[in-house]
Amino acid sequence: MRGRDQETGEFLGESRSQNRREALEVLALGETLVELTPAQLARLPIPEGMLEHIEYTKRITSHGARKRQLAFLAKQMRREEDETLDAIRNALDANSETSRREVAIMNRMERWRERLLAEGDVALGELLDEHPEADRQGLRTLVRNALAEKAKNKPPRAYREIYQVLRELMLVPVLSAAAEVGGDDDADDVDGDDAQD
């Protein structure tokens, strides 16, 4: 039990409720870290010892054992300096903001691709107004090929290539600028896979 100051009568130290809230916050942070991919973990300022505990926790699949291991991970994390945990939280927040921006740009690329296929030269003209460095003839050819593929029920090769061209125009410059300013390597994580196709 915590004591009281003899002169003022105030309690010394933090309350049990405050300690419990802080412990639960660390546990939630541990759960978040366990759900991240190795590439995402590599971008965070996680001490080596803690990283080993996180990797071990990821391998456990049994519900009860995983819950116990998460509690142990949280206990190990509470032994770290507050500055270390704050740095991890800040890095997670920065990464989530970058991810939201990337998703917004990818959605914009999808809309442009659909407009190019639906509106043809009208949409192409508007795209070239925004991105004059784009290859007009190359995009026009890709749009024509994508429409022909769709009509013949062929694999959507040109459809995917349009997405790659739009990615180079819209997403890569934004990620490069963010990497220069923030010093992070987000450009390496956004690959040109056709998951949105």
C-alpha positions as CSV (number, residue, x, y, z in Angstrom):
1,M,0.0,0.0,0.0
2,R,1.3,3.4,-0.8
3,G,1.9,5.8,2.0
4,R,1.0,9.4,2.7
5,D,3.2,12.4,3.1
6,Q,3.3,13.2,6.9
7,E,3.2,16.9,6.3
8,T,0.6,17.4,3.6
9,G,-1.4,14.2,3.8
10,E,-1.2,13.6,0.1
11,F,-0.6,10.1,-1.3
12,L,2.9,9.2,-2.4
13,G,3.3,7.7,-5.8
14,E,0.8,6.7,-8.4
15,S,-2.5,5.1,-7.6
16,R,-3.1,1.4,-8.3
17,S,-5.7,2.5,-10.9
18,Q,-3.1,4.6,-12.7
19,N,-0.6,1.8,-12.6
20,R,-3.2,-0.6,-14.0
21,R,-4.2,1.8,-16.8
22,E,-0.5,2.2,-17.8
23,A,0.0,-1.6,-17.7
24,L,-3.0,-2.1,-20.0
25,E,-1.7,0.5,-22.4
26,V,1.6,-1.4,-22.6
27,L,-0.3,-4.7,-23.1
28,A,-2.3,-3.1,-26.0
29,L,1.0,-1.8,-27.5
30,G,2.4,-5.3,-27.3
31,E,-0.6,-6.8,-29.0
32,T,-0.3,-4.2,-31.8
33,L,3.4,-5.0,-32.3
34,V,2.7,-8.8,-32.4
35,E,0.3,-8.2,-35.3
36,L,2.8,-6.3,-37.5
37,T,4.8,-7.8,-40.3
38,P,8.6,-8.2,-40.0
39,A,9.1,-5.3,-42.5
40,Q,6.9,-3.0,-40.3
41,L,8.7,-4.1,-37.2
42,A,12.0,-3.4,-38.8
43,R,11.1,0.3,-39.2
44,L,10.3,0.7,-35.5
45,P,12.9,1.6,-32.9
46,I,12.5,-1.6,-31.0
47,P,15.3,-2.8,-28.7
48,E,16.8,-6.2,-29.8
49,G,15.7,-8.0,-26.6
50,M,12.1,-6.9,-27.0
51,L,12.1,-7.8,-30.7
52,E,13.0,-11.4,-29.7
53,H,10.1,-11.6,-27.3
54,I,7.8,-10.2,-30.0
55,E,9.0,-12.8,-32.6
56,Y,8.5,-15.6,-30.0
57,T,5.0,-14.4,-29.2
58,K,4.1,-14.4,-32.9
59,R,4.9,-18.1,-33.2
60,I,2.5,-19.1,-30.4
61,T,-1.0,-20.1,-31.7
62,S,-2.7,-21.6,-28.7
63,H,-5.1,-19.0,-27.2
64,G,-4.2,-19.5,-23.5
65,A,-0.5,-19.8,-24.2
66,R,-0.5,-16.7,-26.4
67,K,-2.4,-14.7,-23.8
68,R,0.2,-15.7,-21.2
69,Q,3.1,-14.8,-23.5
70,L,1.5,-11.4,-24.3
71,A,1.3,-10.7,-20.6
72,F,5.0,-11.7,-20.3
73,L,5.9,-9.5,-23.3
74,A,4.0,-6.6,-21.7
75,K,6.0,-7.2,-18.5
76,Q,9.3,-7.0,-20.4
77,M,8.1,-3.9,-22.2
78,R,7.3,-2.2,-18.9
79,R,11.0,-2.7,-17.9
80,E,12.0,-0.4,-20.8
81,E,12.4,3.3,-20.5
82,D,9.3,5.4,-21.1
83,E,11.2,7.2,-23.9
84,T,11.6,3.9,-25.7
85,L,7.9,3.1,-25.6
86,D,7.0,6.6,-26.6
87,A,9.4,6.4,-29.6
88,I,7.7,3.1,-30.7
89,R,4.2,4.7,-30.3
90,N,5.3,7.8,-32.3
91,A,6.8,5.6,-35.1
92,L,3.5,3.6,-35.2
93,D,1.5,6.8,-35.5
94,A,3.7,8.1,-38.3
95,N,3.5,4.8,-40.2
96,S,-0.3,4.7,-39.9
97,E,-0.6,8.2,-41.3
98,T,1.7,7.3,-44.2
99,S,-0.5,4.2,-44.9
100,R,-3.7,6.3,-45.0
101,R,-2.1,8.6,-47.5
102,E,-1.0,5.7,-49.7
103,V,-4.4,4.1,-49.6
104,A,-6.0,7.5,-50.6
105,I,-3.6,7.8,-53.5
106,M,-4.2,4.2,-54.6
107,N,-8.0,4.8,-54.6
108,R,-7.4,7.9,-56.7
109,M,-5.4,5.8,-59.2
110,E,-8.2,3.3,-59.4
111,R,-10.7,6.1,-60.2
112,W,-8.4,7.4,-62.9
113,R,-8.0,4.0,-64.5
114,E,-11.8,3.6,-64.6
115,R,-12.2,7.1,-66.0
116,L,-9.6,6.4,-68.7
117,L,-11.5,3.3,-69.7
118,A,-14.9,4.8,-69.6
119,E,-14.2,8.3,-71.0
120,G,-11.1,7.8,-73.2
121,D,-9.5,10.9,-74.6
122,V,-11.5,13.3,-72.3
123,A,-10.1,11.7,-69.2
124,L,-6.7,11.3,-70.8
125,G,-6.6,15.1,-71.5
126,E,-7.5,15.9,-67.9
127,L,-4.8,13.4,-66.6
128,L,-2.2,15.1,-68.8
129,D,-3.2,18.5,-67.5
130,E,-2.4,17.2,-64.0
131,H,0.7,15.2,-65.1
132,P,2.2,16.7,-68.2
133,E,5.1,14.3,-68.0
134,A,2.8,11.3,-68.8
135,D,3.2,9.5,-72.1
136,R,0.0,10.4,-74.0
137,Q,0.5,7.8,-76.8
138,G,1.5,5.0,-74.4
139,L,-1.5,5.6,-72.2
140,R,-3.8,5.8,-75.2
141,T,-2.5,2.4,-76.5
142,L,-2.8,0.8,-73.1
143,V,-6.4,2.0,-72.8
144,R,-7.3,0.7,-76.3
145,N,-5.6,-2.7,-75.5
146,A,-7.4,-2.9,-72.1
147,L,-10.8,-2.4,-73.8
148,A,-9.9,-5.0,-76.4
149,E,-8.8,-7.5,-73.7
150,K,-12.1,-7.0,-71.9
151,A,-14.1,-7.5,-75.0
152,K,-12.3,-10.7,-75.9
153,N,-12.3,-12.0,-72.2
154,K,-8.5,-12.1,-72.2
155,P,-6.3,-11.7,-69.1
156,P,-6.2,-8.0,-68.1
157,R,-2.5,-7.3,-68.9
158,A,-3.0,-3.8,-70.3
159,Y,-5.5,-3.0,-67.5
160,R,-2.7,-3.8,-65.0
161,E,-0.1,-1.8,-66.9
162,I,-2.4,1.3,-66.8
163,Y,-2.3,0.9,-63.0
164,Q,1.5,0.7,-63.1
165,V,1.8,3.8,-65.2
166,L,-0.5,5.7,-62.9
167,R,1.5,4.5,-59.9
168,E,4.6,5.9,-61.4
169,L,2.9,9.2,-62.0
170,M,1.1,9.6,-58.7
171,L,2.4,7.4,-55.9
172,V,6.1,7.1,-56.4
173,P,6.8,10.9,-56.4
174,V,4.8,11.2,-53.1
175,L,6.6,8.3,-51.4
176,S,10.0,9.6,-52.6
177,A,9.3,13.1,-51.1
178,A,8.1,11.5,-47.9
179,A,11.2,9.4,-47.7
180,E,13.4,12.4,-48.2
181,V,11.6,14.4,-45.5
182,G,10.9,11.7,-43.0
183,G,13.9,9.5,-43.7
184,D,11.7,6.4,-43.8
185,D,11.6,3.6,-46.4
186,D,7.9,3.5,-47.2
187,A,8.6,3.5,-50.9
188,D,10.0,0.0,-50.6
189,D,6.8,-1.4,-49.0
190,V,4.4,-0.3,-51.6
191,D,4.8,-2.8,-54.4
192,G,3.1,-2.7,-57.7
193,D,1.2,-5.9,-57.2
194,D,-2.2,-6.0,-58.7
195,A,-4.1,-6.5,-55.4
196,Q,-6.4,-3.6,-56.3
197,D,-7.2,-5.2,-59.7
